[in-house]
Amino acid sequence: MPASLIELRGVSIPARQDPDITVVSGVDWRVQDQEFWVIAGPPGCGKSLLLEVAAGLVAPGRGTRSVSAPSAAGTATAALPIPEHRIGLVFADGGRPFNQLTVAENVALPLCYHRGCRLDAVTSEVERLLDWTELAPHAQRRPAILNRGLRQRVALARALALRPSLLLLDNPLGGLATSQIRWWLDFLARLQHPRHPALPAPAAIAVTTDNLRPWLTLGTHFALIEEGRWRSLGSPPEVASSQHPAVREMLIDPVHTRD
């Protein structure tokens, strides 16, 4: 069996305010190359905290977290740890861009930080990322004046700047208009099966959601967090046919915001 890009084994997820409180327990999660994970659960169940633990921002309360890098052949190599900056995380609710910087400066920031270079040294890379994410018209604007969907896209471009091996997206469709939801699903489909050779496609993607239906055509593996427990749901056909009450509820197509 190939090594995993990331593996959480027997992990408990601590509460943000009190690490002695466990929000989610029993997480056994293994992400391999070319997988697209969809982690479902109601608001407040601990999905965001799980991604923060996976990204290395928060230590697990119990259990172990291990990461490895994809080899040139596309399989993971346990002997080569993924540098933490090769795990990209896009936060929920607008992605948390820096409002004191322009959109272009937000995207350039991780490149310049890790390379110790000036902003003008990465102009061409930033322009490509802005073109791919359709943010070029907003390059010199501050994120604060953009709508939530565009701010989330700024955070996506910033996360892709360092070509992450693993891309973690926290509820990227939450609260978005229908056109923005379509954009995200189309873009992630292109990342999953890139046709452009320069597109910074990660080896694997994981998203969280409280609505399973939009992800049935993209997801390869599904899991559920319910009542503080981690539960593997299996493949898209298994999810679609599941009789689990929480799964059935999250398969109901909600009314999206219209443009």
C-alpha positions in Angstrom: 0.0 0.0 0.0 1.4 3.4 -0.9 2.3 5.8 1.9 -0.2 8.6 2.7 0.3 12.2 2.0 -1.2 12.8 5.5 -2.4 10.4 8.2 -4.2 11.1 11.4 -4.3 8.0 13.6 -6.4 7.8 16.8 -6.5 11.6 16.8 -8.7 13.7 19.1 -9.4 17.3 18.1 -9.2 19.8 21.0 -11.5 22.8 21.4 -9.9 26.1 20.4 -10.5 27.9 23.7 -9.8 24.9 26.0 -7.4 22.1 24.7 -8.6 19.9 27.6 -12.0 19.6 25.9 -12.3 17.2 23.0 -14.5 18.3 20.1 -14.0 15.2 17.8 -12.5 11.9 18.8 -11.4 8.7 17.0 -10.2 10.3 13.8 -8.4 7.8 11.6 -7.9 9.6 8.3 -5.5 8.7 5.6 -5.2 10.9 2.4 -3.3 9.5 -0.6 -2.2 10.9 -3.9 -5.1 11.8 -6.3 -7.8 11.6 -3.7 -10.5 14.2 -3.2 -11.9 14.0 0.3 -15.2 15.5 1.4 -15.7 15.9 5.1 -19.3 16.6 6.1 -21.0 17.6 9.3 -23.3 20.2 10.8 -22.0 23.7 11.6 -19.9 23.7 14.8 -19.1 20.0 14.8 -15.3 20.5 14.6 -14.7 20.4 10.8 -12.6 23.6 10.8 -10.6 22.4 13.8 -9.9 19.1 12.0 -8.4 21.0 9.0 -6.3 23.1 11.3 -4.9 20.0 13.0 -4.3 18.4 9.5 -2.5 21.6 8.4 -0.3 21.6 11.5 -1.7 24.8 12.9 -3.1 23.0 16.0 -1.6 20.0 17.8 -3.9 17.0 18.2 -5.1 16.3 21.8 -4.3 12.6 21.4 -3.0 10.4 18.6 -0.5 11.0 15.9 -0.2 13.2 12.7 2.2 12.2 10.0 2.9 13.6 6.5 5.0 12.6 3.6 5.8 14.0 0.2 4.7 12.8 -3.2 7.6 11.3 -5.2 8.3 12.1 -8.8 6.3 9.1 -9.8 3.3 10.5 -8.1 3.3 8.2 -5.0 4.0 9.3 -1.5 7.4 8.8 0.1 7.4 8.5 3.8 11.1 9.4 4.0 10.4 12.8 2.6 8.3 14.9 5.0 6.1 17.6 3.4 7.3 21.0 4.4 4.5 22.7 6.3 4.2 25.4 3.6 3.4 22.6 1.1 0.0 22.1 2.8 -2.3 24.9 1.7 -5.3 25.8 3.9 -8.1 28.2 2.8 -10.2 29.3 5.8 -14.0 29.6 5.7 -16.0 32.8 5.6 -13.9 34.8 3.2 -10.5 33.1 3.6 -8.9 35.6 5.9 -6.9 37.7 3.4 -4.8 40.6 4.7 -7.0 43.7 4.2 -4.0 46.1 4.5 -2.5 44.5 1.3 -3.8 44.5 -2.2 -5.1 41.3 -3.8 -1.8 40.9 -5.7 0.2 41.5 -2.6 -1.7 38.9 -0.7 -0.9 36.3 -3.4 2.8 37.4 -3.5 3.2 37.3 0.2 3.9 33.5 0.7 6.3 33.5 -2.3 8.3 36.4 -1.0 8.3 35.2 2.6 9.7 31.8 1.7 12.2 33.1 -0.9 13.2 36.3 0.8 12.6 38.3 -2.3 10.9 41.5 -3.3 7.3 41.7 -4.6 8.5 42.6 -8.1 10.5 39.4 -8.3 7.3 37.3 -8.4 5.1 39.5 -10.6 4.8 36.9 -13.4 3.8 34.1 -11.0 1.3 36.3 -9.2 -0.2 37.4 -12.6 -0.7 33.7 -13.6 -2.4 32.9 -10.4 -4.7 35.9 -10.7 -5.5 34.9 -14.2 -6.3 31.3 -13.3 -8.5 32.4 -10.4 -10.1 35.2 -12.5 -8.9 37.9 -10.0 -6.8 39.9 -12.4 -9.3 42.8 -12.6 -9.1 43.1 -8.8 -5.3 42.9 -8.5 -4.8 46.4 -7.0 -7.9 46.4 -4.8 -8.1 45.7 -1.1 -9.9 42.4 -0.2 -12.1 44.3 2.2 -14.1 45.9 -0.7 -14.7 42.6 -2.4 -17.6 40.2 -1.7 -17.1 37.1 0.3 -16.8 34.9 -2.7 -14.0 36.9 -4.2 -12.2 37.2 -0.9 -12.3 33.4 -0.6 -10.8 33.2 -4.1 -8.0 35.5 -3.0 -7.2 33.1 -0.2 -7.3 30.2 -2.7 -4.8 31.9 -5.0 -2.6 32.6 -2.0 -2.7 29.0 -1.0 -1.9 27.8 -4.5 1.1 30.1 -4.8 3.5 27.6 -3.1 2.2 24.7 -5.1 0.9 22.7 -2.2 0.9 18.9 -2.2 -2.3 18.9 -0.2 -5.0 21.6 -0.5 -7.4 21.9 2.4 -10.6 24.0 1.9 -12.8 24.9 4.8 -16.5 25.1 3.6 -15.5 26.9 0.3 -19.2 27.0 -0.9 -20.7 28.4 2.3 -22.9 31.4 1.8 -22.0 31.9 -1.9 -24.2 32.9 -4.8 -25.0 30.2 -7.4 -22.5 31.6 -9.9 -19.8 31.6 -7.3 -20.6 28.0 -6.4 -20.4 27.0 -10.0 -17.0 28.7 -10.3 -15.6 26.8 -7.4 -16.8 23.4 -8.6 -15.5 24.1 -12.1 -12.2 25.3 -10.9 -11.7 22.4 -8.5 -12.6 20.0 -11.3 -9.8 21.5 -13.4 -7.4 21.2 -10.5 -8.4 17.6 -10.0 -7.8 16.8 -13.7 -5.5 19.6 -14.9 -5.3 20.2 -18.7 -3.0 23.2 -18.3 0.6 22.0 -17.6 1.4 25.0 -15.5 -1.7 24.9 -13.3 -0.4 24.3 -9.7 -2.5 21.2 -9.1 -2.1 19.7 -5.7 -1.6 15.9 -5.3 -4.8 15.7 -3.1 -7.7 18.0 -2.0 -9.9 17.9 1.0 -13.0 20.1 1.6 -15.4 20.4 4.5 -19.1 21.0 3.9 -22.6 20.9 5.5 -24.1 20.1 2.1 -23.0 16.9 0.4 -24.9 17.2 -2.9 -22.6 19.6 -4.8 -19.6 17.3 -4.1 -20.9 14.0 -5.3 -19.3 14.4 -8.8 -15.9 15.6 -7.4 -15.4 13.7 -4.2 -13.6 10.3 -4.3 -13.8 9.7 -0.5 -16.4 10.9 2.0 -16.5 11.2 5.8 -18.9 12.5 8.4 -18.4 14.2 11.8 -21.4 13.7 13.9 -21.8 14.0 17.7 -18.1 14.3 18.2 -17.2 11.2 16.3 -15.4 10.6 12.9 -17.2 8.2 10.5 -16.0 7.1 7.1 -18.8 7.1 4.5 -17.0 5.6 1.5 -17.4 6.4 -2.2 -19.9 8.6 -3.9 -22.3 5.8 -4.7 -22.2 4.7 -1.1 -23.0 8.2 0.0 -25.8 8.6 -2.5 -27.5 5.4 -1.3 -26.8 5.9 2.4 -29.8 5.8 4.8 -28.0 7.5 7.6 -30.3 10.4 8.7 -27.6 13.0 8.8 -26.3 12.0 5.4 -29.8 12.1 3.9 -30.4 15.6 5.3 -27.1 16.9 3.8 -28.1 15.5 0.4 -31.1 17.7 0.2 -30.4 20.5 -2.3 -30.7 23.8 -0.4 -31.9 27.1 -1.9 -28.8 29.0 -3.0 -28.4 32.7 -3.1 -29.1 34.0 -6.6 -27.1 36.7 -8.3 
